[in-house]
């Protein structure tokens, strides 16, 4: 996997947030409002934390969490590259 894939995935998520195509999982969550978007993100965060504590597949749950994080970013108008720039600015040498 490359970070390019993450950029590509985020572009798909943004498009589905924008266009809300029929049958899209992303669109269905976004149509329900930000409370639903954040609720799903919180649910996935809990499932990942549970997996880390030993009751699940950490990789699978991390992927779900990352995917839902991208949905939150897209639904709130935050660009992934801006988050990365912020992190780069915080880096200590």
DSSP file (Angstrom, degrees, kcal/mol; ACC not computed):
  #  RESIDUE AA STRUCTURE BP1 BP2  ACC     N-H-->O    O-->H-N    N-H-->O    O-->H-N    TCO  KAPPA ALPHA  PHI   PSI    X-CA   Y-CA   Z-CA
    1    1 A X              0   0    0      0, 0.0     2,-0.3     0, 0.0     0, 0.0   0.000 360.0 360.0 360.0 143.1    0.0    0.0    0.0
    2    2 A X    >>  -     0   0    0      1,-0.1     4,-0.9     0, 0.0     3,-0.7  -0.821 360.0-114.8-119.6 163.3    1.1    3.5   -0.7
    3    3 A X  H 3> S+     0   0    0     -2,-0.3     4,-2.0     1,-0.2     5,-0.1   0.745 113.7  70.9 -67.7 -20.9    0.0    6.8    0.6
    4    4 A X  H 3> S+     0   0    0      1,-0.2     4,-2.5     2,-0.2    -1,-0.2   0.887  93.5  55.5 -60.0 -38.0   -1.2    7.5   -2.9
    5    5 A X  H <> S+     0   0    0     -3,-0.7     4,-3.0     1,-0.2    -1,-0.2   0.909 104.6  52.5 -60.8 -41.5   -3.9    4.9   -2.4
    6    6 A X  H  X S+     0   0    0     -4,-0.9     4,-2.4     1,-0.2    -1,-0.2   0.905 109.4  49.4 -62.0 -41.7   -5.1    6.9    0.7
    7    7 A X  H  X S+     0   0    0     -4,-2.0     4,-2.0     2,-0.2    -1,-0.2   0.920 112.4  48.1 -60.9 -44.3   -5.3   10.1   -1.4
    8    8 A X  H  X S+     0   0    0     -4,-2.5     4,-1.9     2,-0.2    -2,-0.2   0.915 111.3  49.7 -64.0 -43.5   -7.2    8.2   -4.1
    9    9 A X  H  X S+     0   0    0     -4,-3.0     4,-2.5     1,-0.2    -1,-0.2   0.910 109.2  52.3 -61.7 -42.2   -9.6    6.7   -1.5
   10   10 A X  H  X S+     0   0    0     -4,-2.4     4,-2.8     1,-0.2    -1,-0.2   0.884 106.5  53.7 -63.2 -37.4  -10.2   10.2    0.0
   11   11 A X  H  X S+     0   0    0     -4,-2.0     4,-2.1     2,-0.2    -1,-0.2   0.904 109.6  48.2 -62.9 -40.4  -11.0   11.5   -3.4
   12   12 A X  H  X S+     0   0    0     -4,-1.9     4,-2.3     2,-0.2    -2,-0.2   0.922 111.6  49.8 -64.2 -44.7  -13.7    8.8   -3.9
   13   13 A X  H  X S+     0   0    0     -4,-2.5     4,-2.2     1,-0.2    -2,-0.2   0.932 110.8  49.5 -60.6 -46.5  -15.1    9.5   -0.4
   14   14 A X  H  X S+     0   0    0     -4,-2.8     4,-2.5     1,-0.2    -1,-0.2   0.905 110.0  51.5 -60.3 -41.0  -15.3   13.3   -1.1
   15   15 A X  H  X S+     0   0    0     -4,-2.1     4,-3.2     1,-0.2     5,-0.4   0.907 110.7  47.7 -62.8 -41.5  -17.0   12.6   -4.4
   16   16 A X  H  X S+     0   0    0     -4,-2.3     4,-1.7     2,-0.2    -1,-0.2   0.842 111.3  50.6 -70.7 -32.1  -19.6   10.4   -2.7
   17   17 A X  H  < S+     0   0    0     -4,-2.2    -2,-0.2    -5,-0.2    -1,-0.2   0.922 117.3  41.4 -65.7 -44.0  -20.2   13.0    0.0
   18   18 A X  H  < S+     0   0    0     -4,-2.5    -2,-0.2    -5,-0.2    -3,-0.2   0.939 126.9  29.2 -67.8 -50.3  -20.7   15.6   -2.7
   19   19 A X  H  < S-     0   0    0     -4,-3.2    -3,-0.2    -5,-0.2    -2,-0.2   0.685  83.8-152.9 -92.2 -20.2  -22.8   13.6   -5.2
   20   20 A X     <  -     0   0    0     -4,-1.7    -4,-0.1    -5,-0.4    -3,-0.1   0.916  19.8-158.3  47.1  57.7  -24.6   11.2   -2.8
   21   21 A X    >   -     0   0    0     -5,-0.1     3,-1.7     1,-0.1     6,-0.2  -0.331  24.8 -95.7 -67.2 147.6  -25.0    8.5   -5.4
   22   22 A X  T 3  S+     0   0    0      1,-0.2    -1,-0.1     5,-0.1     3,-0.1  -0.359 109.5  20.8 -59.7 135.6  -27.8    5.9   -4.8
   23   23 A X  T 3  S+     0   0    0      1,-0.3     2,-0.4    -3,-0.1    -1,-0.2   0.411  88.2 135.3  86.2  -2.5  -26.5    2.7   -3.1
   24   24 A X    <>  -     0   0    0     -3,-1.7     4,-2.2     1,-0.2    -1,-0.3  -0.679  48.6-151.7 -84.1 128.5  -23.3    4.4   -1.7
   25   25 A X  H  > S+     0   0    0     -2,-0.4     4,-1.8     2,-0.2     5,-0.2   0.931  99.3  49.8 -60.5 -46.5  -22.5    3.5    1.9
   26   26 A X  H  > S+     0   0    0      1,-0.2     4,-2.4     2,-0.2     5,-0.2   0.941 111.4  48.5 -58.2 -49.2  -20.8    6.9    2.4
   27   27 A X  H  > S+     0   0    0      1,-0.2     4,-2.6     2,-0.2    -1,-0.2   0.881 107.4  55.7 -60.1 -39.2  -23.7    8.8    0.9
   28   28 A X  H  X S+     0   0    0     -4,-2.2     4,-0.7     1,-0.2    -1,-0.2   0.883 111.0  43.9 -64.5 -37.3  -26.2    6.9    3.1
   29   29 A X  H >< S+     0   0    0     -4,-1.8     3,-0.9    -3,-0.2     4,-0.4   0.933 114.4  48.7 -70.3 -46.0  -24.4    7.9    6.3
   30   30 A X  H >< S+     0   0    0     -4,-2.4     3,-1.7     1,-0.3    -2,-0.2   0.868 103.9  60.4 -64.0 -37.4  -23.9   11.5    5.2
   31   31 A X  H 3< S+     0   0    0     -4,-2.6    -1,-0.3     1,-0.3    -2,-0.2   0.790  99.2  58.6 -60.4 -27.1  -27.5   11.9    4.2
   32   32 A X  T << S-     0   0    0     -3,-0.9    -1,-0.3    -4,-0.7     4,-0.2   0.585 116.8-109.1 -81.1  -9.7  -28.4   11.1    7.8
   33   33 A X    <>  -     0   0    0     -3,-1.7     4,-1.9    -4,-0.4     3,-0.5  -0.259  34.4 -64.0 106.5 168.0  -26.4   14.1    9.1
   34   34 A X  H  > S+     0   0    0      1,-0.2     4,-3.0     2,-0.2     5,-0.3   0.806 125.5  62.5 -64.9 -31.6  -23.3   14.9   10.9
   35   35 A X  H  > S+     0   0    0      1,-0.2     4,-2.2     2,-0.2    -1,-0.2   0.917 107.5  44.6 -59.5 -41.0  -24.5   13.2   14.1
   36   36 A X  H  > S+     0   0    0     -3,-0.5     4,-2.5     2,-0.2    -2,-0.2   0.910 112.3  51.6 -68.5 -42.7  -24.7    9.9   12.2
   37   37 A X  H  X S+     0   0    0     -4,-1.9     4,-1.9    -8,-0.2    -2,-0.2   0.940 115.2  41.8 -58.3 -48.4  -21.3   10.5   10.6
   38   38 A X  H  X S+     0   0    0     -4,-3.0     4,-2.7     1,-0.2    -1,-0.2   0.847 111.3  56.5 -69.8 -34.1  -19.7   11.2   14.0
   39   39 A X  H  X S+     0   0    0     -4,-2.2     4,-2.3    -5,-0.3    -1,-0.2   0.915 108.1  46.9 -62.8 -43.3  -21.6    8.3   15.6
   40   40 A X  H  X S+     0   0    0     -4,-2.5     4,-2.5     2,-0.2    -2,-0.2   0.898 111.6  51.7 -65.1 -39.9  -20.2    5.8   13.1
   41   41 A X  H  X S+     0   0    0     -4,-1.9     4,-2.3    -5,-0.2    -2,-0.2   0.930 111.1  47.6 -61.8 -44.9  -16.7    7.2   13.7
   42   42 A X  H  X S+     0   0    0     -4,-2.7     4,-2.3     2,-0.2    -2,-0.2   0.894 110.5  52.0 -62.5 -40.7  -17.1    6.8   17.4
   43   43 A X  H  X S+     0   0    0     -4,-2.3     4,-2.3     1,-0.2    -1,-0.2   0.924 111.4  46.7 -60.9 -45.4  -18.4    3.3   17.0
   44   44 A X  H  X S+     0   0    0     -4,-2.5     4,-2.3     2,-0.2    21,-0.2   0.862 109.8  53.8 -67.6 -35.2  -15.4    2.4   14.9
   45   45 A X  H  X S+     0   0    0     -4,-2.3     4,-2.5     2,-0.2    -1,-0.2   0.913 109.9  48.1 -63.8 -41.9  -13.1    4.0   17.4
   46   46 A X  H  X S+     0   0    0     -4,-2.3     4,-2.5     2,-0.2    -2,-0.2   0.917 110.9  50.3 -64.0 -43.7  -14.6    1.9   20.1
   47   47 A X  H  X S+     0   0    0     -4,-2.3     4,-2.1     2,-0.2    -2,-0.2   0.882 111.4  48.6 -64.1 -38.0  -14.3   -1.3   18.0
   48   48 A X  H  X S+     0   0    0     -4,-2.3     4,-2.5    13,-0.2    -1,-0.2   0.937 110.9  49.9 -65.9 -45.7  -10.6   -0.6   17.3
   49   49 A X  H  X S+     0   0    0     -4,-2.5     4,-1.6     1,-0.2    -2,-0.2   0.897 110.6  50.7 -59.7 -40.0   -9.9    0.1   20.9
   50   50 A X  H  <>S+     0   0    0     -4,-2.5     5,-2.1     1,-0.2    -1,-0.2   0.900 109.2  50.8 -63.7 -40.6  -11.6   -3.2   21.8
   51   51 A X  I ><>S+     0   0    0     -4,-2.1     3,-1.6     1,-0.2     5,-0.6   0.898 106.9  53.8 -64.2 -40.1   -9.5   -5.0   19.2
   52   52 A X  I 3<5S+     0   0    0     -4,-2.5    -1,-0.2     1,-0.3    -2,-0.2   0.858 104.8  55.6 -62.3 -34.3   -6.3   -3.5   20.7
   53   53 A X  I 3<5S-     0   0    0     -4,-1.6    -1,-0.3    -5,-0.2    -2,-0.2   0.464 131.8 -92.2 -79.9  -0.4   -7.4   -4.8   24.1
   54   54 A X  I < 5S+     0   0    0     -3,-1.6    -3,-0.2    -4,-0.2    -2,-0.1   0.531  98.3 102.0 112.3   6.2   -7.6   -8.3   22.6
   55   55 A X  I   <S+     0   0    0     -5,-2.1     2,-0.3    -8,-0.1    -4,-0.2  -0.084  81.7  12.7-116.4  37.8  -11.1   -8.9   21.4
   56   56 A X  S   <S-     0   0    0     -5,-0.6     2,-0.8    -6,-0.2    -2,-0.1  -0.990  91.5 -60.2 177.0 179.9  -10.9   -8.4   17.6
   57   57 A X     >  -     0   0    0     -2,-0.3     4,-2.5     1,-0.2     5,-0.2  -0.750  39.3-163.7 -86.5 107.8   -8.9   -8.0   14.5
   58   58 A X  H  > S+     0   0    0     -2,-0.8     4,-2.4    -7,-0.3     5,-0.2   0.879  86.6  49.7 -61.7 -41.1   -6.8   -4.9   14.9
   59   59 A X  H  > S+     0   0    0      2,-0.2     4,-2.2     1,-0.2    -1,-0.2   0.941 113.5  44.9 -66.4 -46.4   -5.9   -4.5   11.3
   60   60 A X  H  > S+     0   0    0      1,-0.2     4,-2.2     2,-0.2    -2,-0.2   0.921 115.9  46.5 -62.4 -45.0   -9.5   -4.8   10.1
   61   61 A X  H  X S+     0   0    0     -4,-2.5     4,-2.4     1,-0.2   -13,-0.2   0.860 110.4  53.3 -68.3 -35.0  -10.8   -2.5   12.8
   62   62 A X  H  X S+     0   0    0     -4,-2.4     4,-2.7    -5,-0.2    -1,-0.2   0.899 108.6  50.6 -64.8 -39.7   -8.0    0.1   12.1
   63   63 A X  H  X S+     0   0    0     -4,-2.2     4,-2.5     2,-0.2    -2,-0.2   0.921 110.5  48.8 -63.4 -44.0   -9.0    0.1    8.4
   64   64 A X  H  X S+     0   0    0     -4,-2.2     4,-2.3     2,-0.2    -2,-0.2   0.918 112.6  48.6 -60.5 -43.4  -12.7    0.7    9.4
   65   65 A X  H  X S+     0   0    0     -4,-2.4     4,-2.1   -21,-0.2    -2,-0.2   0.924 111.8  48.2 -63.9 -45.4  -11.6    3.5   11.7
   66   66 A X  H  X S+     0   0    0     -4,-2.7     4,-2.1     2,-0.2    -1,-0.2   0.912 111.2  51.2 -62.6 -42.6   -9.4    5.1    9.1
   67   67 A X  H  X S+     0   0    0     -4,-2.5     4,-1.6     1,-0.2    -1,-0.2   0.923 111.9  46.0 -60.5 -45.3  -12.2    4.9    6.5
   68   68 A X  H  X S+     0   0    0     -4,-2.3     4,-2.2     1,-0.2    -1,-0.2   0.815 108.0  57.7 -70.4 -29.0  -14.7    6.5    8.8
   69   69 A X  H  X S+     0   0    0     -4,-2.1     4,-2.6     2,-0.2    -1,-0.2   0.911 105.1  51.4 -63.1 -41.9  -12.2    9.2    9.7
   70   70 A X  H  X S+     0   0    0     -4,-2.1     4,-2.7     1,-0.2    -2,-0.2   0.879 107.8  52.2 -62.5 -37.3  -12.0   10.0    6.0
   71   71 A X  H  X S+     0   0    0     -4,-1.6     4,-2.9     2,-0.2     5,-0.2   0.927 109.1  49.7 -64.0 -44.1  -15.8   10.3    5.9
   72   72 A X  H  X S+     0   0    0     -4,-2.2     4,-1.6     2,-0.2     6,-0.2   0.935 112.1  48.4 -59.5 -46.6  -15.7   12.7    8.8
   73   73 A X  H  X>S+     0   0    0     -4,-2.6     5,-2.6     1,-0.2     4,-0.5   0.955 114.9  44.2 -57.8 -51.1  -13.0   14.8    7.1
   74   74 A X  H ><5S+     0   0    0     -4,-2.7     3,-1.0     1,-0.2    -2,-0.2   0.906 112.9  50.8 -62.9 -42.7  -14.9   14.9    3.8
   75   75 A X  H 3<5S+     0   0    0     -4,-2.9    -1,-0.2     1,-0.2    -2,-0.2   0.761 114.1  45.1 -67.9 -24.4  -18.3   15.7    5.4
   76   76 A X  H 3<5S-     0   0    0     -4,-1.6    -1,-0.2    -3,-0.4    -2,-0.2   0.388 115.3-112.7-101.5   3.4  -16.8   18.5    7.4
   77   77 A X  T <<5 +     0   0    0     -3,-1.0     2,-0.5    -4,-0.5    -3,-0.2   0.716  67.6 142.0  78.2  20.9  -14.9   20.0    4.5
   78   78 A X      < -     0   0    0     -5,-2.6     2,-0.3    -6,-0.2    -1,-0.3  -0.831  45.8-134.7 -98.4 132.0  -11.4   19.3    5.9
   79   79 A X    >>  -     0   0    0     -2,-0.5     4,-1.4     1,-0.1     3,-0.5  -0.667   6.7-137.9 -86.1 137.7   -8.7   18.2    3.4
   80   80 A X  H 3> S+     0   0    0     -2,-0.3     4,-2.3     1,-0.2     3,-0.2   0.885 105.0  58.3 -59.1 -40.1   -6.5   15.3    4.2
   81   81 A X  H 3> S+     0   0    0      1,-0.2     4,-2.4     2,-0.2    -1,-0.2   0.831 102.6  54.2 -62.3 -31.2   -3.5   17.1    2.9
   82   82 A X  H <> S+     0   0    0     -3,-0.5     4,-2.0     2,-0.2    -1,-0.2   0.865 107.6  49.7 -70.1 -35.5   -4.1   19.9    5.4
   83   83 A X  H  X S+     0   0    0     -4,-1.4     4,-2.2     2,-0.2    -2,-0.2   0.922 111.8  48.5 -66.0 -43.5   -4.1   17.4    8.2
   84   84 A X  H  X S+     0   0    0     -4,-2.3     4,-2.7     1,-0.2    -2,-0.2   0.912 109.9  51.8 -63.2 -42.8   -0.8   16.0    6.9
   85   85 A X  H  X S+     0   0    0     -4,-2.4     4,-2.2     1,-0.2    -1,-0.2   0.905 108.6  51.7 -59.5 -41.3    0.7   19.5    6.6
   86   86 A X  H  X S+     0   0    0     -4,-2.0     4,-1.0     2,-0.2    -1,-0.2   0.923 110.9  47.4 -60.9 -44.8   -0.3   20.2   10.2
   87   87 A X  H >X S+     0   0    0     -4,-2.2     4,-0.7     1,-0.2     3,-0.6   0.903 110.0  52.6 -63.8 -41.1    1.4   17.0   11.4
   88   88 A X  H >< S+     0   0    0     -4,-2.7     3,-0.9     1,-0.2    -1,-0.2   0.888 106.2  54.6 -61.4 -38.4    4.5   17.8    9.4
   89   89 A X  H 3< S+     0   0    0     -4,-2.2    -1,-0.2     1,-0.2    -2,-0.2   0.737 106.7  51.7 -66.9 -23.0    4.6   21.2   11.0
   90   90 A X  H << S+     0   0    0     -4,-1.0    -1,-0.2    -3,-0.6    -2,-0.2   0.566  82.6 118.7 -88.3 -10.4    4.6   19.6   14.4
   91   91 A X    <<  -     0   0    0     -3,-0.9     2,-0.4    -4,-0.7    -3,-0.0  -0.323  53.4-149.1 -64.7 133.7    7.4   17.2   13.7
   92   92 A X              0   0    0      1,-0.1    -1,-0.1    -2,-0.1    -2,-0.1  -0.856 360.0 360.0-102.4 138.3   10.5   17.6   15.9
   93   93 A X              0   0    0     -2,-0.4    -1,-0.1     0, 0.0    -2,-0.1   0.452 360.0 360.0 -87.0 360.0   13.9   16.9   14.4
